[in-house]
Amino acid sequence: MASKYLYIVDHYIPFPQSEYGGIWNVVADNDEECFDLITSADTSDLNEQWYGDLRENILSAQVLKLDEDSMVSGILEEFTT
C-alpha cells in the first residue's frame, strides 16, 4: 500500500485582491492528490485564478509522512475565510 502524507497547507490571498485564504490539513498520497482534494471539496469556493498560488503553497507546505498506510485520503480539517 502507498505511503500517505499529512499536508499542512497555508493559503492566503491578501487584501485588496481578496481576503480569502485558510489552512487545510490534508491526508494525500502526493502533491497532486492534495491539490485535487482541496479544489474539489464541497466546501471549497476557491477561485480558479488562485490555483497557481495554491499549487506553490502545496509545494512549500509542511509535509509529514504518516506511520499508518490504512488512512484514507481526504481533508481532515480546514479553516477558511
Residue pairs with C-beta under 8 A, 6 or more apart in sequence:
1 69
1 70
2 29
2 69
3 29
3 65
3 66
3 69
4 27
4 28
4 29
4 65
4 66
4 68
4 69
4 71
4 73
5 27
5 28
5 29
5 30
5 63
5 64
5 65
5 66
6 25
6 26
6 27
6 63
6 64
6 66
6 76
7 24
7 25
7 26
7 27
7 28
7 31
7 34
7 58
7 61
7 62
7 63
8 23
8 24
8 25
8 61
8 62
8 63
8 64
9 23
9 24
9 25
9 26
9 34
9 38
9 54
9 57
9 58
9 61
10 21
10 23
10 57
10 61
11 21
11 22
11 23
11 24
11 46
11 50
11 53
11 54
11 57
12 20
12 21
12 22
13 19
13 20
13 21
13 50
13 53
18 47
18 50
19 81
20 46
20 47
20 50
20 80
20 81
21 80
21 81
22 78
22 79
22 80
22 81
23 78
23 79
23 80
24 38
24 75
24 77
24 78
24 80
25 75
25 76
25 77
25 78
26 34
26 37
26 38
26 73
26 74
26 75
26 76
27 66
27 71
27 72
27 73
27 74
27 76
28 34
28 37
28 73
29 73
31 55
31 58
31 59
33 73
34 58
34 61
35 51
35 54
35 55
35 58
37 73
37 74
37 75
38 44
38 46
38 54
38 58
38 75
39 46
39 51
39 54
41 75
41 78
43 78
43 80
46 54
